[in-house]
Amino acid sequence: MSHMTRPTLALHLLGGWAQEFHLVRGNEMHLRVARPEVVSLAQMLRDEFQAELTLMVANDRRADQGRFEVVYLFACRRENWFAHVTVEVPADDATLVSLATYSYPASRFEREIFDMFGIVALDHPDPRPLVRHAFWPADYFPLRKDAVPPEAFDDDGTPFPFAPVTGEGVYEIPVGPVHAGIIEPGHFRFSVVGETILMMKERLYYTHKGTEKLFEGRAPLAGLALAERISGDTTVGHAMAYCEAIERLGGVSVPERGRYLRVVLLELERLYNHIADVGAICNDTGFAVAHAHCLRLRERVLRLNKRITGSRLLRDGVMPGGVQAHVRLPDDLGAELAAIRDDFDEVVEISLGTTMLLDRLVGTGCLDHQVAADHGALGYVGRASGIDHDVRRDHPFAAYGQLAVQVAVQTAGDVHARTLVRIAEAREAVRLITYILAIIPEGPLAAQLEPLPAYVPAFGMVEGWRGAIIHWVMADATGALSRVKIKDPSFVNWQPLALALQKNIVPDFPLCNKSFNQSYSGNDL
């Protein structure tokens, strides 16, 4: 087999594991395996191909198949192929072999799957609830098709079982879930000696909205508005991941102009968020003038967004099949972006040339490369810790395959490194849009959406501004959505924040937190 390419070798080996095997859409290997085989298969994919688990999806197929299913999606980091592994879970034996000790993302997915479906991961080392809070009835699993919401939710007052930290001089500082500003709720509990953080434990899902349940029964076009609202600052990222999944499922090819316009919209979203966060990081060191100027620049980008799509947050721009007919590129877009970039560069030069600010960034909130890799850290969080991965380059979507994306990577893993990656990505966003303005062809903006096949899976993967976003979809026999699973990068990046805080001082929590800037709403589906 030495003459085989690595993707061909993967095909050969994976076919040997499968009870059922299909090559789908050219680079997706879909296979069914027995439940006990998953651990060995995951180990082989990591050791032989550097393919990591990136998503787990539970699905209630009892109505049409008499069972549950769980899907494991493995992505090869530097070769553009995926292993889409399905295991059957009998309704009367709703259990899995746990991958939690092998993969931290699997640990979180398995806890979520129990809370939503009642499927137990056997021998899971941390069986505490992830999504459910104390007022959920023990037998209520909301993503089961026959789930009936209780008439009332009663909080029995049971505290969440946080892992205790004890020792001489150790005390706890609780923060939230209600915060002083307008941010969404999340509870943070610091175990501290003096001002040094020993451990930070977070409790989220106070904004759990039942988003995945809300997709059920919707027409594919009707699901778009919900996708756009998963996380307000990631309108395009989530909408595009959803549309990519629907298009792959329906076999729809987006016209060339539509693909380039999608890149423009996604990069504008990346630009305004990174500019705003660089300013906010500076503000948390007390350098408020940089924050004020970055807010001014963010406003300029938001006004550009409105001119292009009619929405400051770029809503109603992307649609299944391409982009909306009203999306237009202003004649002065290139000049305006160049002015914003030059203005931003001046703010950055002044800020990073200020010793008092730089001293707060360098060495603060360090996330070790191996820790980041073990926890599946995504986006600028991972890239600042030396993880050289970007979906735009490694699994191209929209028109990114024609654009030679320059991926910014740092190795220090501290607040300074995360800031540098953000600055580089903002500049790269302007470069990509400017290049597109010179080459974008004329032509149609969208293709017609075809009826979706029944009970066939597909997924879309997009590099949003925070990192990789995945939407996994399946339609029912009527063509309506039967299951939509969403993964926001914040799902795996919250725990790395807690680890980056260890041995830092309490006053540096806001600075570290802003350098990560995870989404509560994107996590709390």
C-alpha positions as CSV (number, residue, x, y, z in Angstrom):
1,M,0.0,0.0,0.0
2,S,3.0,2.3,0.0
3,H,2.1,3.7,-3.4
4,M,-1.3,4.9,-2.2
5,T,-2.0,8.6,-1.5
6,R,-3.0,9.2,2.1
7,P,-6.7,9.9,1.1
8,T,-6.7,6.6,-0.9
9,L,-5.1,4.8,2.1
10,A,-7.8,6.3,4.3
11,L,-10.5,5.0,1.9
12,H,-8.9,1.5,2.0
13,L,-8.6,1.3,5.8
14,L,-12.0,2.8,6.7
15,G,-13.7,0.5,4.3
16,G,-12.3,-2.4,6.3
17,W,-14.0,-1.0,9.5
18,A,-17.4,-0.5,8.0
19,Q,-20.6,-2.5,8.2
20,E,-21.7,0.0,5.4
21,F,-19.5,2.3,3.4
22,H,-20.1,5.1,0.9
23,L,-17.9,7.9,-0.6
24,V,-20.1,11.0,-0.7
25,R,-19.5,14.3,-2.5
26,G,-15.9,13.3,-3.3
27,N,-14.3,13.8,0.1
28,E,-16.7,12.4,2.7
29,M,-16.3,8.8,3.7
30,H,-19.6,7.8,5.3
31,L,-19.6,4.5,7.2
32,R,-21.6,2.6,9.8
33,V,-19.7,0.8,12.5
34,A,-20.7,-1.1,15.6
35,R,-20.7,0.8,18.9
36,P,-17.7,-0.9,20.5
37,E,-15.5,-0.1,17.4
38,V,-15.7,3.7,17.8
39,V,-12.8,4.1,20.2
40,S,-10.4,2.0,18.1
41,L,-11.5,3.8,14.9
42,A,-11.0,7.2,16.5
43,Q,-7.5,6.2,17.6
44,M,-6.6,4.9,14.1
45,L,-7.8,8.1,12.5
46,R,-5.7,10.3,14.8
47,D,-2.6,8.1,14.7
48,E,-2.6,7.4,11.0
49,F,-4.1,10.5,9.5
50,Q,-4.2,13.3,12.1
51,A,-8.0,13.3,11.7
52,E,-9.6,14.6,14.9
53,L,-13.1,14.3,16.2
54,T,-14.9,17.6,15.4
55,L,-18.6,16.9,15.9
56,M,-21.0,14.4,17.5
57,V,-24.6,14.4,16.6
58,A,-27.4,12.4,18.2
59,N,-30.6,11.8,16.2
60,D,-33.9,10.2,17.2
61,R,-34.8,7.8,14.4
62,R,-37.2,5.7,16.4
63,A,-40.2,6.7,14.3
64,D,-38.7,5.5,11.0
65,Q,-35.9,3.1,12.1
66,G,-36.9,2.1,15.6
67,R,-33.6,3.4,17.1
68,F,-31.4,6.3,17.9
69,E,-28.3,7.1,15.9
70,V,-25.1,8.9,16.9
71,V,-22.8,10.4,14.2
72,Y,-19.1,11.1,14.8
73,L,-17.5,13.5,12.3
74,F,-13.7,13.4,12.0
75,A,-11.8,16.0,10.0
76,C,-8.3,15.6,8.5
77,R,-6.6,18.8,9.4
78,R,-4.3,19.4,6.4
79,E,-6.0,17.2,3.7
80,N,-9.6,18.0,2.6
81,W,-11.5,14.9,3.6
82,F,-13.8,13.8,6.4
83,A,-14.9,10.5,8.0
84,H,-18.6,10.6,8.8
85,V,-19.2,7.6,11.2
86,T,-22.7,6.5,12.2
87,V,-23.4,4.1,15.1
88,E,-26.9,2.6,15.7
89,V,-28.2,2.9,19.3
90,P,-31.1,0.6,20.2
91,A,-34.0,2.3,21.8
92,D,-34.0,-0.2,24.7
93,D,-30.2,0.1,25.2
94,A,-29.5,3.8,24.8
95,T,-25.8,3.7,25.6
96,L,-22.5,4.6,24.0
97,V,-18.9,3.6,24.6
98,S,-17.5,6.9,25.9
99,L,-14.6,8.7,24.1
100,A,-14.3,11.2,26.9
101,T,-10.9,10.0,28.2
102,Y,-9.6,10.1,24.6
103,S,-11.1,13.4,23.4
104,Y,-12.1,16.5,25.5
105,P,-14.6,17.6,22.8
106,A,-16.2,14.1,23.0
107,S,-16.6,14.6,26.7
108,R,-18.7,17.7,26.2
109,F,-20.6,16.3,23.3
110,E,-21.5,13.1,25.3
111,R,-22.7,15.2,28.3
112,E,-24.8,17.3,25.9
113,I,-26.2,14.2,24.2
114,F,-27.4,12.7,27.6
115,D,-29.1,16.0,28.6
116,M,-30.8,16.3,25.2
117,F,-31.6,12.6,24.3
118,G,-31.0,10.5,27.4
119,I,-28.3,8.4,25.7
120,V,-25.7,7.4,28.3
121,A,-22.0,7.4,27.6
122,L,-20.8,4.5,29.7
123,D,-17.9,5.1,32.1
124,H,-17.8,8.8,31.4
125,P,-15.4,10.4,33.9
126,D,-17.6,13.5,34.4
127,P,-21.3,12.7,34.2
128,R,-22.5,16.0,35.6
129,P,-25.1,17.8,33.5
130,L,-23.9,20.2,30.9
131,V,-27.0,21.8,29.5
132,R,-29.7,20.9,32.0
133,H,-30.2,23.0,35.1
134,A,-31.7,21.8,38.4
135,F,-35.3,22.7,37.4
136,W,-35.4,20.2,34.5
137,P,-37.3,17.0,35.3
138,A,-35.0,14.0,35.4
139,D,-36.9,12.2,32.6
140,Y,-37.2,15.2,30.3
141,F,-35.0,14.9,27.1
142,P,-36.1,17.7,24.9
143,L,-34.6,16.6,21.5
144,R,-36.4,13.3,21.5
145,K,-39.2,13.5,19.0
146,D,-41.9,12.6,21.5
147,A,-40.7,15.0,24.2
148,V,-43.4,17.0,25.9
149,P,-42.4,20.1,27.8
150,P,-43.4,20.0,31.4
151,E,-46.3,22.3,32.4
152,A,-44.0,23.9,35.0
153,F,-40.3,23.9,35.7
154,D,-39.6,24.0,39.4
155,D,-36.1,24.7,40.8
156,D,-35.5,22.4,43.7
157,G,-32.6,24.5,44.9
158,T,-30.0,21.9,44.4
159,P,-26.6,23.6,43.8
160,F,-24.5,22.6,40.8
161,P,-21.8,20.2,42.0
162,F,-18.7,22.3,41.2
163,A,-15.4,20.6,41.9
164,P,-14.2,21.9,45.3
165,V,-10.8,23.4,45.7
166,T,-9.6,23.4,49.3
167,G,-6.4,24.3,51.2
168,E,-5.0,26.9,53.5
169,G,-5.9,30.4,52.4
170,V,-8.1,29.2,49.5
171,Y,-11.4,31.2,49.0
172,E,-13.9,31.5,46.3
173,I,-15.1,34.5,44.3
174,P,-18.4,34.0,42.5
175,V,-19.2,36.2,39.4
176,G,-22.6,36.2,37.7
177,P,-24.7,34.7,36.2
178,V,-26.1,38.2,36.0
179,H,-23.5,40.8,35.1
180,A,-23.2,44.5,35.5
181,G,-23.3,45.2,31.7
182,I,-25.6,44.0,29.0
183,I,-23.7,40.8,28.2
184,E,-25.5,37.5,28.4
185,P,-25.5,35.5,31.6
186,G,-22.8,33.1,32.7
187,H,-21.6,32.0,36.1
188,F,-17.8,32.0,36.9
189,R,-16.5,30.7,40.2
190,F,-12.8,31.5,41.0
191,S,-10.8,29.5,43.5
192,V,-8.1,31.9,44.7
193,V,-5.2,32.3,47.0
194,G,-4.5,36.0,47.6
195,E,-5.1,37.3,44.1
196,T,-3.8,34.2,42.2
197,I,-6.3,32.1,40.4
198,L,-6.0,28.4,41.1
199,M,-9.0,27.4,39.1
200,M,-11.9,29.0,37.3
201,K,-15.1,27.0,36.8
202,E,-17.8,28.2,34.5
203,R,-21.5,27.3,34.4
204,L,-23.3,28.3,31.2
205,Y,-26.6,27.6,29.5
206,Y,-28.6,30.2,31.3
207,T,-29.7,31.4,27.8
208,H,-30.6,28.0,26.5
209,K,-33.2,28.7,23.8
210,G,-34.0,25.3,22.4
211,T,-32.6,26.4,19.0
212,E,-32.1,23.0,17.6
213,K,-35.6,22.0,18.5
214,L,-36.9,25.2,16.8
215,F,-35.4,24.0,13.5
216,E,-37.5,20.8,13.5
217,G,-40.4,20.9,11.0
218,R,-39.3,24.1,9.3
219,A,-38.9,24.4,5.5
220,P,-35.2,24.8,4.6
221,L,-35.7,28.4,3.5
222,A,-37.5,29.1,6.8
223,G,-34.5,27.8,8.8
224,L,-32.3,30.6,7.5
225,A,-33.7,33.3,9.8
226,L,-33.1,31.1,12.8
227,A,-29.5,30.3,11.7
228,E,-28.8,34.0,11.4
229,R,-29.8,34.6,15.0
230,I,-27.9,31.9,16.7
231,S,-25.2,34.4,17.7
232,G,-25.8,38.0,16.7
233,D,-22.2,38.9,16.0
234,T,-21.8,35.8,13.8
235,T,-24.8,36.3,11.4
236,V,-22.9,35.4,8.2
237,G,-20.9,32.6,9.8
238,H,-23.8,30.6,11.0
239,A,-26.0,31.5,8.0
240,M,-23.3,30.3,5.6
241,A,-22.6,27.1,7.5
242,Y,-26.4,26.3,7.4
243,C,-26.6,27.2,3.7
244,E,-23.6,25.1,2.8
245,A,-25.1,22.1,4.6
246,I,-28.5,22.6,2.8
247,E,-26.7,23.0,-0.6
248,R,-24.6,20.0,-0.1
249,L,-27.6,17.9,0.8
250,G,-29.6,19.2,-2.2
251,G,-26.7,19.0,-4.7
252,V,-26.9,22.8,-5.4
253,S,-23.9,24.6,-6.9
254,V,-23.7,28.3,-5.9
255,P,-22.8,30.5,-8.9
256,E,-19.3,31.9,-9.1
257,R,-20.3,35.5,-8.3
258,G,-22.4,34.3,-5.4
259,R,-19.4,32.4,-4.0
260,Y,-17.2,35.5,-4.1
261,L,-19.9,37.7,-2.5
262,R,-20.1,35.2,0.3
263,V,-16.4,35.7,1.0
264,V,-16.9,39.5,1.1
265,L,-19.7,39.2,3.6
266,L,-17.9,36.8,5.8
267,E,-14.7,38.9,5.8
268,L,-16.6,42.0,6.7
269,E,-18.0,40.2,9.7
270,R,-14.5,39.1,10.6
271,L,-13.2,42.7,10.2
272,Y,-15.7,44.5,12.4
273,N,-15.5,42.0,15.2
274,H,-11.7,41.8,15.3
275,I,-11.4,45.6,15.3
276,A,-13.9,45.9,18.1
277,D,-12.2,43.3,20.2
278,V,-8.7,44.7,19.8
279,G,-10.1,48.0,21.2
280,A,-11.8,46.1,24.0
281,I,-8.6,44.3,24.9
282,C,-6.8,47.7,25.1
283,N,-9.7,49.1,27.2
284,D,-9.3,46.3,29.8
285,T,-5.7,47.5,30.4
286,G,-7.0,51.0,31.0
287,F,-6.0,52.3,27.5
288,A,-9.4,53.7,26.7
289,V,-8.4,55.9,23.8
290,A,-7.7,52.9,21.7
291,H,-11.1,51.5,22.5
292,A,-12.8,54.7,21.5
293,H,-11.0,54.7,18.1
294,C,-11.7,51.0,17.5
295,L,-15.4,51.6,18.2
296,R,-15.3,54.5,15.7
297,L,-13.8,52.2,13.1
298,R,-16.2,49.4,13.9
299,E,-19.0,51.9,13.2
300,R,-17.6,52.6,9.8
301,V,-17.6,48.9,8.9
302,L,-21.2,48.5,10.2
303,R,-22.3,51.4,8.0
304,L,-20.6,49.6,5.0
305,N,-22.5,46.5,6.0
306,K,-25.8,48.3,5.8
307,R,-25.0,49.7,2.4
308,I,-24.2,46.3,1.1
309,T,-27.0,44.2,2.6
310,G,-29.4,46.6,4.3
311,S,-28.4,45.3,7.7
312,R,-25.6,46.5,10.0
313,L,-25.1,42.9,11.1
314,L,-25.3,41.6,7.6
315,R,-28.6,39.8,8.0
316,D,-30.5,38.8,4.9
317,G,-27.3,38.6,2.8
318,V,-26.6,34.9,2.5
319,M,-29.4,32.5,1.3
320,P,-29.5,28.8,0.4
321,G,-28.2,28.7,-3.2
322,G,-26.1,31.9,-3.0
323,V,-26.7,35.5,-1.9
324,Q,-29.8,37.7,-1.9
325,A,-30.6,39.7,-5.0
326,H,-30.3,43.0,-3.1
327,V,-26.6,42.5,-2.1
328,R,-24.5,45.2,-3.9
329,L,-20.9,46.2,-3.7
330,P,-20.5,50.0,-3.5
331,D,-18.2,51.6,-5.9
332,D,-16.1,53.1,-3.1
333,L,-15.9,49.9,-1.1
334,G,-12.2,49.4,-1.8
335,A,-11.2,52.9,-0.9
336,E,-13.3,52.9,2.3
337,L,-11.7,49.6,3.4
338,A,-8.2,50.9,2.7
339,A,-8.9,54.0,4.8
340,I,-10.3,51.8,7.6
341,R,-7.2,49.5,7.5
342,D,-4.8,52.5,7.5
343,D,-6.6,54.1,10.4
344,F,-6.6,50.8,12.3
345,D,-2.9,50.3,11.7
346,E,-2.2,53.6,13.2
347,V,-4.3,52.7,16.3
348,V,-2.4,49.4,16.6
349,E,1.0,51.1,16.2
350,I,0.3,53.5,19.0
351,S,-1.3,50.9,21.3
352,L,1.4,48.2,20.9
353,G,4.1,50.8,21.2
354,T,2.8,51.8,24.6
355,T,4.9,50.0,27.2
356,M,2.2,50.1,30.0
357,L,-0.3,48.4,27.7
358,L,2.2,45.9,26.3
359,D,3.3,44.8,29.7
360,R,-0.3,43.8,30.5
361,L,-0.6,41.7,27.3
362,V,2.7,39.8,27.2
363,G,2.7,36.7,29.3
364,T,-0.9,37.1,30.5
365,G,-3.4,34.2,30.0
366,C,-1.0,31.8,28.4
367,L,-2.6,28.8,26.8
368,D,0.0,26.0,26.1
369,H,0.0,24.5,22.6
370,Q,-0.6,21.0,23.8
371,V,-3.4,22.0,26.1
372,A,-5.0,23.9,23.2
373,A,-4.7,20.9,20.9
374,D,-6.0,18.5,23.5
375,H,-9.1,20.6,24.0
376,G,-9.7,21.1,20.3
377,A,-9.3,24.9,20.5
378,L,-10.5,26.7,17.4
379,G,-10.0,30.0,15.6
380,Y,-7.7,32.7,16.8
381,V,-7.5,31.0,20.2
382,G,-5.9,27.9,18.7
383,R,-3.8,29.8,16.1
384,A,-2.3,32.0,18.9
385,S,-1.1,28.8,20.6
386,G,0.5,27.4,17.4
387,I,-2.3,25.4,15.9
388,D,-2.0,26.1,12.2
389,H,-5.5,25.3,11.1
390,D,-8.0,27.4,9.2
391,V,-11.1,26.0,7.4
392,R,-10.8,28.6,4.7
393,R,-7.4,27.1,3.6
394,D,-7.7,23.5,4.8
395,H,-11.4,22.7,3.8
396,P,-12.2,25.5,1.3
397,F,-15.8,26.7,1.0
398,A,-17.4,29.5,-1.0
399,A,-14.6,30.9,-3.2
400,Y,-11.8,30.5,-0.7
401,G,-10.2,27.7,-2.8
402,Q,-9.3,30.4,-5.4
403,L,-7.9,33.0,-2.9
404,A,-4.7,31.6,-1.2
405,V,-5.7,32.7,2.3
406,Q,-2.7,33.7,4.5
407,V,-3.2,32.1,7.9
408,A,-1.8,34.1,10.9
409,V,-0.2,31.8,13.6
410,Q,1.5,32.8,16.8
411,T,3.1,30.4,19.4
412,A,3.2,32.3,22.7
413,G,-0.5,31.6,23.5
414,D,-0.9,34.7,25.6
415,V,-3.2,37.7,25.3
416,H,-0.6,39.4,23.2
417,A,-0.5,36.5,20.7
418,R,-4.3,36.4,20.5
419,T,-4.3,40.2,19.8
420,L,-1.6,39.8,17.1
421,V,-3.6,37.1,15.4
422,R,-6.7,39.2,15.4
423,I,-4.8,42.2,14.0
424,A,-3.4,40.0,11.2
425,E,-6.8,38.5,10.4
426,A,-8.4,42.0,10.2
427,R,-5.7,43.1,7.7
428,E,-6.2,39.8,5.7
429,A,-9.9,40.4,5.5
430,V,-9.3,43.8,3.8
431,R,-6.7,42.2,1.5
432,L,-9.1,39.4,0.4
433,I,-12.0,41.8,-0.2
434,T,-9.8,44.1,-2.2
435,Y,-8.6,41.3,-4.3
436,I,-12.1,40.1,-5.0
437,L,-13.2,43.5,-6.1
438,A,-10.6,43.3,-8.9
439,I,-11.6,39.8,-10.1
440,I,-15.2,39.2,-9.3
441,P,-17.2,38.1,-12.4
442,E,-20.6,39.2,-13.4
443,G,-23.4,36.6,-13.4
444,P,-26.2,35.2,-11.3
445,L,-26.1,35.5,-7.5
446,A,-28.0,32.3,-6.6
447,A,-29.1,28.9,-7.8
448,Q,-32.5,27.4,-7.3
449,L,-32.8,25.2,-4.2
450,E,-33.9,21.6,-5.0
451,P,-36.1,19.4,-2.8
452,L,-34.0,17.7,-0.1
453,P,-33.7,13.9,0.0
454,A,-35.2,12.2,3.0
455,Y,-33.1,11.0,6.0
456,V,-29.7,11.7,4.3
457,P,-27.1,13.7,6.3
458,A,-25.0,16.6,5.2
459,F,-22.9,19.2,6.9
460,G,-21.4,22.7,6.2
461,M,-18.2,23.8,7.8
462,V,-17.2,27.5,7.7
463,E,-14.4,29.5,9.3
464,G,-16.3,32.1,11.2
465,W,-14.5,35.0,12.9
466,R,-14.3,33.0,16.2
467,G,-13.3,29.7,14.4
468,A,-14.9,26.7,12.7
469,I,-18.7,26.6,12.7
470,I,-20.5,23.4,11.7
471,H,-24.1,22.8,10.8
472,W,-25.3,19.2,10.3
473,V,-28.7,18.8,8.7
474,M,-31.2,16.0,7.8
475,A,-34.6,16.4,6.2
476,D,-37.7,14.1,6.7
477,A,-39.9,12.5,4.1
478,T,-41.8,15.8,3.4
479,G,-38.6,17.8,2.8
480,A,-38.9,19.6,6.1
481,L,-36.0,19.8,8.5
482,S,-35.8,16.8,10.8
483,R,-32.6,17.5,12.6
484,V,-30.2,20.4,12.7
485,K,-27.1,20.1,14.9
486,I,-24.9,23.3,15.4
487,K,-21.4,23.6,16.7
488,D,-20.2,27.1,17.5
489,P,-16.4,27.3,18.2
490,S,-17.2,28.6,21.7
491,F,-18.4,25.1,22.6
492,V,-14.8,23.9,22.9
493,N,-13.1,27.2,23.7
494,W,-14.7,28.0,27.1
495,Q,-12.6,25.4,29.0
496,P,-9.3,26.6,27.4
497,L,-10.2,30.0,28.9
498,A,-10.4,28.5,32.3
499,L,-7.0,26.8,31.9
500,A,-5.4,29.9,30.5
501,L,-6.4,31.8,33.7
502,Q,-4.5,29.5,36.0
503,K,-1.7,31.3,37.9
504,N,-3.0,34.7,36.7
505,I,-4.3,37.3,39.1
506,V,-8.0,38.0,39.4
507,P,-7.8,41.6,38.0
508,D,-6.6,40.0,34.7
509,F,-9.7,37.9,34.2
510,P,-11.5,40.6,32.1
511,L,-8.5,41.0,29.9
512,C,-8.1,37.2,29.4
513,N,-11.8,36.8,28.9
514,K,-12.0,39.6,26.2
515,S,-9.0,38.1,24.4
516,F,-11.0,34.8,24.0
517,N,-14.4,36.6,23.7
518,Q,-16.5,33.5,23.5
519,S,-20.2,33.5,22.6
520,Y,-22.7,32.7,25.3
521,S,-25.6,32.5,22.8
522,G,-23.6,30.4,20.3
523,N,-22.8,28.0,23.1
524,D,-26.2,28.0,24.8
525,L,-28.3,26.7,22.0
